[in-house]
């Protein structure tokens, strides 16, 4: 164990850990679940990217010397690339975003010291004084949130494009396959199977357009606002340069919120964004349920569609295997809908 000190006193921290006293205090204070920040690496990576950008900014404005700035950025990129254990054993139910910011500051600082001297505790780089220079959890965490949402939307958008393409292909393939159309599962009038599949594709194209619009607007930063958005504590020149460096780190343009106070406290944007994700999940949910009904049987069900199952030897009953796959999709969509309550 090693002994670390802060304004509250001293505390022992495991020698192997890259985290420090603040993380240890948070770990002990919020020991209420096994689910930790390490289970959400995308958020950790976002904060680390901010640390890299801020190190570049503080070097440019002359607030950090070159040796410290380069060590901090190198350590931050190692966190981003997951080259060593994150060492962030803080419960996700920790209240504010401060434990996450403090933990990343400590990991980056200790690793940066190690880069410089071979020792986590030597090198002169302090988590707050240097890694968190001109920053606050209150502007870092909202900015990290925007980075995570932007990247997660991309994870949704690319498979959605593939699904739409496949639905269009199948819509063309089955354009002459006539089946019964139904209202409330009661027979109505004939319709082509291809028309139904194309209708799903059309709806999902609307969702794609909305999600791409959302993604294009999750490129705003609160950096420079520090604790409450007024800029108090921000070093001269920092606000004007930090978003250029953050843009370079992320690979896309990042702009400051017009009103940093609003940007730091707003929740309506996240609610609206997740609403679009829920809208898409509802469309996928209906597609899976409709296909399940149309594939029901084989003897007493509709049996209007038949699934060609790859590697059927892996399934006791290939068609039942396909039905179970649809059930998995339905369950996942239900989870997305339930997640909306946690956003609120």
C-alpha positions in Angstrom: 0.0 0.0 0.0 1.0 3.6 -0.5 -0.1 6.6 1.6 -1.7 9.5 -0.3 -2.8 12.9 1.1 -5.5 15.4 0.3 -7.3 18.2 2.1 -9.3 15.7 4.1 -6.3 13.8 5.4 -4.4 10.7 4.4 -5.6 7.3 3.0 -3.9 4.1 1.9 -4.1 3.2 -1.8 -3.0 -0.1 -3.3 0.5 0.1 -4.8 -0.6 -1.5 -8.1 -3.4 1.1 -8.6 -3.1 4.0 -11.0 -6.0 5.7 -9.3 -5.4 7.8 -6.1 -6.9 9.0 -2.9 -10.0 10.7 -4.5 -11.0 7.5 -6.3 -10.4 5.5 -3.1 -12.6 7.8 -1.1 -15.3 7.6 -3.8 -15.0 3.8 -4.0 -15.5 3.5 -0.2 -18.3 6.1 -0.1 -20.4 4.6 -2.9 -19.8 0.8 -2.2 -23.4 0.0 -3.2 -23.1 -2.0 -6.4 -20.7 -4.2 -8.3 -21.4 -2.1 -11.5 -18.5 0.3 -11.9 -17.3 3.0 -14.3 -15.1 0.3 -15.9 -18.3 -1.3 -17.3 -18.7 1.9 -19.4 -15.4 2.4 -21.2 -16.8 4.7 -23.8 -17.4 7.4 -21.1 -13.9 6.9 -19.7 -12.4 7.2 -23.2 -14.4 10.4 -23.8 -13.0 12.0 -20.6 -9.5 10.9 -21.5 -9.8 12.5 -25.0 -10.8 15.7 -23.3 -7.6 15.5 -21.1 -5.5 15.0 -24.2 -7.0 18.1 -25.8 -6.7 20.2 -22.7 -3.0 19.2 -22.3 -2.4 20.5 -25.8 -4.3 23.7 -25.1 -2.5 24.4 -21.8 0.8 23.8 -23.6 -0.1 26.3 -26.3 -1.2 29.0 -23.9 2.0 28.5 -21.8 0.3 27.2 -18.7 2.0 23.7 -18.9 5.6 23.0 -19.8 6.3 20.8 -22.8 7.5 17.8 -20.8 4.4 17.6 -18.5 2.0 18.3 -21.4 3.4 15.5 -23.5 3.4 13.0 -20.6 -0.2 13.9 -19.8 -1.3 13.5 -23.4 0.6 10.2 -23.8 -1.0 8.8 -20.6 -4.4 10.0 -21.8 -4.0 8.2 -25.2 -3.0 5.0 -23.3 -6.3 5.2 -21.4 -8.1 5.8 -24.7 -6.4 2.7 -26.3 -6.9 0.7 -23.1 -3.2 -0.2 -22.9 -3.5 -0.8 -19.2 -6.1 -1.4 -16.6 -8.4 1.6 -16.3 -8.3 1.3 -12.5 -11.6 3.0 -12.1 -13.4 1.0 -9.4 -16.0 3.7 -8.7 -19.7 2.6 -8.6 -21.9 4.1 -11.4 -24.4 5.1 -8.8 -22.1 7.7 -7.5 -24.3 10.8 -7.8 -22.4 13.5 -9.8 -19.8 13.2 -12.5 -17.0 14.3 -10.2 -15.8 10.8 -9.3 -15.3 10.0 -13.0 -13.4 13.1 -13.7 -11.3 12.8 -10.6 -10.5 9.2 -11.3 -9.4 9.8 -14.8 -7.3 12.8 -13.6 -5.6 10.5 -11.1 -5.0 7.6 -13.5 -3.5 10.0 -16.1 -1.4 11.8 -13.6 0.1 8.7 -12.1 0.8 7.2 -15.5 2.3 10.5 -16.7 4.6 10.5 -13.7 5.6 7.0 -14.4 6.4 7.9 -18.0 8.7 10.7 -16.8 10.4 8.9 -13.9 9.3 5.3 -13.7 7.4 6.0 -10.5 3.7 6.9 -10.1 4.4 9.2 -7.2 7.4 11.1 -8.7 7.5 13.5 -11.6 5.6 16.5 -10.3 2.3 16.0 -12.2 -0.7 16.5 -10.0 -4.2 15.2 -10.9 -5.9 18.5 -10.2 -3.2 21.1 -10.7 -2.0 19.8 -14.1 -4.3 17.2 -15.6 -7.5 19.1 -14.6 -6.0 22.5 -15.3 -8.6 25.1 -16.5 -11.3 22.4 -16.1 -14.0 21.3 -13.8 -16.1 18.2 -13.6 -19.1 20.4 -14.5 -17.7 21.3 -17.9 -15.8 18.1 -18.6 -18.6 15.6 -17.9 -21.3 17.4 -20.1 -18.7 17.6 -22.9 -17.9 13.9 -22.5 -21.6 13.1 -22.6 -21.8 14.8 -26.0 -18.8 12.8 -27.3 -20.4 9.5 -26.1 -23.8 10.3 -27.6 -22.2 11.3 -30.9 -20.2 8.1 -31.1 -23.0 5.8 -29.9 -25.3 7.3 -32.6 -22.8 6.2 -35.2 -22.9 2.7 -33.8 -26.7 2.7 -34.4 -26.6 4.5 -37.7 -24.3 2.1 -39.7 -26.2 -1.1 -38.9 -29.5 0.8 -39.6 -28.3 1.6 -43.1 -27.5 -2.1 -43.6 -30.9 -3.1 -42.4 -32.7 -0.6 -44.7 -30.6 -1.8 -47.6 -31.5 -5.4 -46.9 -35.2 -4.6 -46.5 -35.2 -2.8 -49.9 -33.5 -5.8 -51.5 -36.1 -8.2 -50.0 -38.8 -5.8 -51.0 -37.8 -6.1 -54.6 -37.3 -9.8 -54.4 -40.8 -10.4 -53.0 -42.5 -7.7 -55.0 -44.7 -10.3 -56.8 -45.4 -12.5 -53.7 -49.0 -11.9 -52.8 -50.2 -12.5 -49.2 -53.1 -11.5 -47.1 -53.1 -8.1 -45.6 -54.6 -7.8 -42.1 -56.1 -5.4 -39.7 -56.0 -6.5 -36.0 -54.8 -9.9 -37.3 -58.1 -10.3 -39.2 -58.1 -10.9 -43.0 -58.4 -7.7 -45.0 -57.3 -7.4 -48.6 -54.3 -8.8 -50.5 -50.9 -7.1 -50.4 -47.4 -8.0 -51.7 -44.9 -9.1 -49.1 -42.5 -6.8 -50.8 -44.8 -3.8 -50.2 -44.8 -4.6 -46.5 -41.0 -4.9 -46.3 -40.6 -1.6 -48.3 -43.0 0.1 -45.9 -40.7 -0.9 -43.0 -37.7 0.4 -44.9 -39.5 3.7 -45.5 -40.2 4.2 -41.8 -36.6 3.3 -40.9 -35.3 5.8 -43.4 -37.2 8.5 -41.5 -35.5 7.3 -38.3 -32.1 7.3 -40.1 -32.7 10.9 -41.2 -33.6 11.9 -37.6 -30.7 10.1 -36.1 -28.2 11.7 -38.5 -29.6 15.1 -37.7 -29.2 14.3 -34.0 -25.6 13.2 -34.5 -24.7 16.4 -36.4 -25.8 18.4 -33.3 -23.9 16.4 -30.7 -20.7 18.3 -31.4 -20.8 21.0 -28.7 -18.4 21.6 -25.9 -18.8 23.2 -22.4 -15.0 23.4 -21.9 -14.0 26.8 -20.6 -17.1 27.1 -18.5 -15.4 25.5 -15.5 -17.7 25.1 -12.4 -20.9 26.8 -13.4 -20.4 28.1 -17.0 -19.3 31.6 -16.1 -15.7 30.9 -17.0 -14.4 31.6 -13.5 -11.0 29.9 -13.1 -10.4 29.5 -16.8 -7.0 30.5 -17.9 -6.6 33.3 -20.4 -6.7 32.0 -24.0 -7.9 28.5 -23.0 -11.5 28.9 -24.1 -10.6 30.2 -27.5 -8.3 27.3 -28.3 -9.5 24.2 -26.5 -12.2 23.2 -29.0 -9.8 23.3 -31.9 -7.6 20.8 -30.1 -10.6 18.7 -29.1 -11.7 18.7 -32.7 -8.3 17.4 -33.7 -8.4 14.7 -31.1 -11.9 13.6 -32.0 -11.6 13.9 -35.8 -14.7 16.1 -36.2 -15.5 19.7 -35.6 -16.5 20.6 -32.1 -18.0 24.0 -31.3 -18.7 25.8 -28.0 -22.3 26.1 -26.8 -23.6 29.6 -27.4 -24.6 29.6 -23.7 -22.2 27.6 -21.6 -24.4 27.7 -18.5 -27.3 26.2 -20.6 -24.9 23.6 -22.1 -23.8 22.5 -18.7 -27.3 22.0 -17.2 -29.5 21.1 -20.2 -31.2 17.7 -20.2 -33.9 18.3 -22.9 -31.4 17.5 -25.7 -30.6 14.0 -24.3 -34.3 13.3 -23.8 -35.1 14.3 -27.3 -32.2 12.3 -28.7 -33.1 9.1 -26.8 -36.7 9.6 -28.0 -35.5 9.1 -31.6 -33.7 5.9 -30.5 -36.9 4.7 -28.9 -38.8 5.5 -32.1 -36.4 3.4 -34.1 -36.6 0.5 -31.6 -40.4 0.6 -31.9 -40.1 0.1 -35.7 -37.7 -2.8 -35.3 -39.9 -4.2 -32.5 -42.9 -4.2 -34.9 -40.9 -5.7 -37.8 -39.8 -8.6 -35.5 -43.3 -9.2 -34.2 -44.9 -9.1 -37.6 -42.3 -11.6 -39.0 -42.8 -13.8 -36.0 -46.6 -14.0 -36.7 -46.2 -14.5 -40.4 -43.7 -17.3 -39.7 -45.9 -19.0 -37.1 -46.7 -22.6 -37.6 -45.9 -24.8 -39.4 -49.1 -26.7 -39.2 -51.6 -24.5 -37.4 -50.0 -21.0 -37.9 -49.9 -18.6 -40.8 -46.7 -20.0 -42.4 -46.5 -17.1 -44.8 -42.8 -16.7 -44.6 -40.1 -19.2 -44.1 -36.6 -18.4 -42.8 -33.5 -19.9 -44.4 -31.3 -20.5 -41.3 -27.6 -20.6 -41.7 -25.8 -23.5 -39.9 -29.1 -25.2 -39.1 -27.1 -28.0 -37.5 -26.6 -25.7 -34.6 -30.3 -25.6 -33.9 -32.6 -28.4 -32.8 -35.4 -26.8 -34.9 -34.2 -24.3 -37.5 -37.5 -22.4 -37.7 -37.8 -22.3 -34.0 -34.2 -21.0 -33.8 -35.3 -18.2 -36.2 -38.3 -17.4 -34.0 -36.1 -17.3 -30.9 -33.8 -14.9 -32.7 -36.8 -12.6 -33.4 -37.7 -12.9 -29.7 -34.2 -11.7 -28.9 -34.7 -8.6 -31.1 -38.0 -7.9 -29.4 -36.5 -8.2 -25.9 -33.6 -5.8 -26.9 -36.2 -3.3 -28.2 -38.1 -3.6 -24.9 -34.9 -2.8 -23.1 -34.3 0.3 -25.2 -37.9 1.5 -24.4 -37.3 0.8 -20.7 -34.1 2.8 -20.8 -36.0 5.9 -21.6 -37.3 6.0 -18.0 -33.8 6.2 -16.7 -33.0 9.1 -19.1 -35.9 11.0 -17.6 
